[in-house]
């Protein structure tokens, strides 16, 4: 996976494009964009949500899952190949599992509401909306923790800092030598 990561990213992006194309080519259901309200002119009421999602719902869910996979893959691409250890891969896999769980809870909660017409509430929102509102940023916290706590291990190690400082010193010496040689020729 290490040397072929960019190809995996491309494959996922291609799958996502195919899913978007399939969604675009899906026939619309009657009243998909809503219909006129019976009593109030200018107001639209929604159509049958379950019918709208019957064909595109699973495609949209798979697209969301692939997007979450792509986020994890692009995050890995930002890490130097030599630091993409099994430990980092395990952390990224755990983060991906958390975000996929949250996506499933949002999708399944919305479908359950469409089927039953009732929902429970969590912290002031319907359950599916609460997963969207709170779960989306909650699922990103592990990525932030991996970057913050693992910065010196996976992103910029002490060894990298020593090499960088050596390059700076070399550059400074070359600039000093160039200035001294310019002064000597004047």
C-alpha positions as CSV (number, residue, x, y, z in Angstrom):
1,X,0.0,0.0,0.0
2,X,2.9,2.4,0.7
3,X,4.2,2.9,-2.8
4,X,0.8,2.4,-4.4
5,X,-1.1,4.8,-2.2
6,X,-1.7,7.4,-5.0
7,X,-3.2,4.7,-7.2
8,X,-5.5,3.6,-4.4
9,X,-6.6,7.3,-4.0
10,X,-7.2,7.5,-7.8
11,X,-9.2,4.3,-7.7
12,X,-11.4,5.6,-4.9
13,X,-11.9,8.9,-6.7
14,X,-12.9,7.0,-9.9
15,X,-15.4,5.0,-7.9
16,X,-16.8,8.2,-6.5
17,X,-17.1,9.7,-9.9
18,X,-19.0,6.6,-11.1
19,X,-21.4,6.8,-8.2
20,X,-22.1,10.5,-8.9
21,X,-22.8,9.6,-12.5
22,X,-25.1,6.8,-11.4
23,X,-27.0,9.3,-9.1
24,X,-27.3,11.8,-11.9
25,X,-28.7,9.2,-14.3
26,X,-31.2,7.9,-11.8
27,X,-34.8,8.7,-12.7
28,X,-36.5,11.2,-10.5
29,X,-39.6,10.2,-8.6
30,X,-42.8,12.1,-8.7
31,X,-42.8,15.1,-6.4
32,X,-39.1,14.7,-5.7
33,X,-38.7,18.5,-5.6
34,X,-41.8,18.9,-3.5
35,X,-45.3,20.0,-4.5
36,X,-47.4,23.0,-3.9
37,X,-49.0,23.3,-0.5
38,X,-52.7,22.8,-0.5
39,X,-53.6,25.9,1.5
40,X,-50.6,28.3,1.3
41,X,-49.6,29.6,-2.1
42,X,-45.9,29.8,-2.8
43,X,-45.1,27.1,-0.2
44,X,-43.7,23.8,-1.2
45,X,-44.2,20.6,0.8
46,X,-41.9,17.6,0.5
47,X,-42.8,14.6,-1.4
48,X,-42.2,11.0,-0.4
49,X,-38.8,10.9,1.2
50,X,-38.6,7.1,1.2
51,X,-39.3,7.0,-2.5
52,X,-36.6,9.6,-3.2
53,X,-34.0,7.6,-1.3
54,X,-35.1,4.2,-2.7
55,X,-32.7,4.4,-5.6
56,X,-30.2,7.1,-4.7
57,X,-30.0,6.5,-0.9
58,X,-27.7,3.5,-1.0
59,X,-25.6,5.2,-3.7
60,X,-25.3,8.4,-1.6
61,X,-24.3,6.3,1.5
62,X,-21.6,4.5,-0.4
63,X,-20.4,7.8,-1.8
64,X,-20.2,9.2,1.7
65,X,-18.2,6.1,2.9
66,X,-15.8,6.5,0.0
67,X,-15.4,10.1,0.8
68,X,-14.4,9.2,4.4
69,X,-12.0,6.6,3.0
70,X,-10.5,9.2,0.8
71,X,-10.0,11.6,3.7
72,X,-8.0,8.9,5.5
73,X,-6.0,8.1,2.4
74,X,-5.2,11.7,1.7
75,X,-4.2,12.2,5.3
76,X,-1.8,9.2,4.9
77,X,-0.4,10.7,1.7
78,X,0.6,13.8,3.7
79,X,2.9,11.6,5.8
80,X,6.4,10.7,4.5
81,X,6.5,7.1,3.3
82,X,9.1,6.1,5.8
83,X,6.8,7.1,8.7
84,X,3.7,5.2,7.4
85,X,4.2,2.5,10.0
86,X,1.8,-0.2,11.0
87,X,1.1,1.9,14.1
88,X,0.0,4.9,12.0
89,X,-2.0,2.6,9.7
90,X,-3.8,1.2,12.8
91,X,-4.6,4.7,14.1
92,X,-5.9,5.8,10.7
93,X,-8.0,2.5,10.4
94,X,-9.5,3.2,13.8
95,X,-10.3,6.8,12.9
96,X,-11.9,5.5,9.6
97,X,-13.9,2.9,11.6
98,X,-15.3,5.6,13.9
99,X,-16.3,7.9,11.0
100,X,-17.9,5.1,9.1
101,X,-19.9,4.2,12.2
102,X,-21.1,7.7,12.5
103,X,-22.0,7.8,8.8
104,X,-24.0,4.6,9.3
105,X,-25.8,6.0,12.3
106,X,-26.8,9.1,10.3
107,X,-28.0,7.1,7.3
108,X,-29.8,4.4,9.2
109,X,-31.4,6.9,11.6
110,X,-32.8,8.9,8.7
111,X,-34.1,5.7,7.0
112,X,-35.7,4.6,10.2
113,X,-37.5,7.9,10.5
114,X,-38.7,7.7,6.9
115,X,-40.1,4.2,7.5
116,X,-41.6,4.8,10.9
117,X,-42.4,8.5,10.8
118,X,-41.2,8.9,14.3
119,X,-37.8,9.5,15.9
120,X,-36.2,10.0,19.2
121,X,-34.3,13.1,20.2
122,X,-30.8,13.7,21.5
123,X,-29.6,17.0,22.8
124,X,-32.4,18.9,21.1
125,X,-32.2,17.3,17.7
126,X,-33.8,14.3,16.0
127,X,-31.4,11.4,16.4
128,X,-30.2,11.3,12.8
129,X,-29.6,15.0,12.9
130,X,-27.8,14.8,16.2
131,X,-25.4,12.2,14.7
132,X,-24.8,14.7,11.8
133,X,-24.4,17.7,14.1
134,X,-22.3,16.2,16.8
135,X,-20.9,13.1,15.2
136,X,-19.3,14.8,12.2
137,X,-16.8,16.9,14.2
138,X,-16.5,14.2,16.9
139,X,-15.3,11.8,14.2
140,X,-12.6,14.2,13.2
141,X,-11.1,14.5,16.6
142,X,-9.0,11.3,16.3
143,X,-7.4,12.7,13.2
144,X,-6.5,15.9,15.0
145,X,-5.1,13.9,17.9
146,X,-3.0,11.7,15.6
147,X,-1.6,14.8,14.0
148,X,-1.1,16.7,17.3
149,X,0.2,13.9,19.5
150,X,2.0,12.0,16.8
151,X,3.6,15.0,15.1
152,X,7.1,14.3,16.4
153,X,6.7,10.6,15.5
154,X,5.0,10.6,12.1
155,X,5.3,14.1,10.6
156,X,8.5,15.9,11.7
157,X,10.9,13.8,13.9
158,X,13.9,14.9,15.8
159,X,16.0,13.3,13.1
160,X,14.3,15.4,10.5
161,X,15.0,18.5,12.6
162,X,18.7,17.7,12.9
163,X,18.9,17.3,9.1
164,X,17.0,20.5,8.5
165,X,19.2,22.4,10.9
166,X,22.3,21.0,9.1
167,X,20.9,22.2,5.8
168,X,20.3,25.7,7.3
169,X,23.8,25.8,8.6
170,X,25.2,24.7,5.3
171,X,23.2,27.4,3.5
172,X,24.3,30.0,6.0
173,X,27.9,29.0,5.5
174,X,27.6,29.3,1.7
175,X,26.0,32.7,2.0
176,X,28.8,33.9,4.4
177,X,31.5,32.6,2.0
178,X,29.8,34.3,-1.0
179,X,29.7,37.6,0.9
180,X,33.3,37.2,2.0
181,X,34.5,36.5,-1.6
182,X,32.5,39.5,-2.8
183,X,34.2,41.7,-0.3
184,X,37.6,40.3,-1.2
185,X,37.1,41.1,-4.9
186,X,36.1,44.7,-4.2
